[in-house]
Amino acid sequence: MSQAECPQKAPYKTEVKAGKRYFWCSCGKSANQPFCDGAHKDTDFEPMVYEAEKDGEVYFCGCKATGRGPMCDGSHNKL
């Protein structure tokens, strides 16, 4: 499997709505970070689905190195 690109070494603070599904970019190539825009075509990557349980702020991983995707786990601090 190839390695994901790192679009930024910080999480993406994002407002989410309860019940809405979000498709997190796992390859790092999307021009619509942190969300998938189909740029993973011809790679080993697929978007990860996140369904919000409640309205509020979440922190999607921006470095694509998280161990608990799609959420940030602080892995960017080790890059």
C-alpha positions in Angstrom: 0.0 0.0 0.0 1.2 3.5 -0.8 1.7 6.2 1.8 -0.9 9.0 2.2 0.1 12.6 1.5 0.1 15.1 4.4 -2.0 18.1 3.5 -1.4 19.8 6.9 0.2 19.0 10.2 -2.8 20.0 12.2 -6.4 18.8 12.5 -9.3 20.3 10.6 -11.8 21.8 13.0 -15.2 21.1 11.5 -18.8 21.8 12.4 -20.9 18.6 11.9 -24.7 18.0 12.0 -26.3 15.0 13.8 -27.1 12.2 11.4 -25.1 13.6 8.5 -22.5 11.4 6.8 -19.1 12.8 6.0 -16.5 11.2 3.7 -13.0 11.8 5.1 -10.1 11.9 2.6 -7.6 9.2 3.6 -5.2 9.7 0.8 -4.4 13.4 1.3 -4.8 14.3 -2.3 -8.3 15.9 -2.2 -8.6 19.6 -3.0 -11.5 19.7 -0.6 -9.8 18.7 2.6 -10.6 17.1 5.0 -13.2 15.6 2.7 -13.0 13.2 -0.3 -13.3 14.7 -3.8 -12.4 11.4 -5.6 -8.7 12.2 -6.0 -7.9 8.7 -4.6 -8.8 7.2 -7.9 -6.0 4.9 -9.1 -4.6 4.6 -5.5 -5.0 2.0 -2.7 -7.0 4.5 -0.7 -10.7 4.8 0.0 -12.6 7.5 1.9 -13.7 6.8 5.4 -17.3 7.4 6.4 -18.0 9.3 9.5 -21.6 9.8 10.7 -22.1 12.5 13.3 -24.0 11.4 16.4 -24.7 15.0 17.5 -24.3 18.6 16.3 -21.0 20.2 17.2 -17.3 20.5 16.5 -15.0 17.6 15.6 -11.4 17.5 14.6 -10.7 15.5 11.5 -7.1 14.4 11.0 -5.2 16.6 8.6 -1.9 14.7 8.4 -3.5 11.3 7.5 -1.2 9.5 10.0 -3.9 9.1 12.7 -4.4 5.7 14.3 -8.1 6.4 14.9 -9.2 7.8 11.6 -10.9 9.9 10.7 -10.4 11.8 13.9 -7.1 13.5 14.9 -5.1 11.6 17.6 -2.2 13.9 17.8 0.0 11.9 15.3 0.9 15.2 13.6 3.1 16.1 16.6 5.4 13.2 15.7 5.9 14.2 12.0 
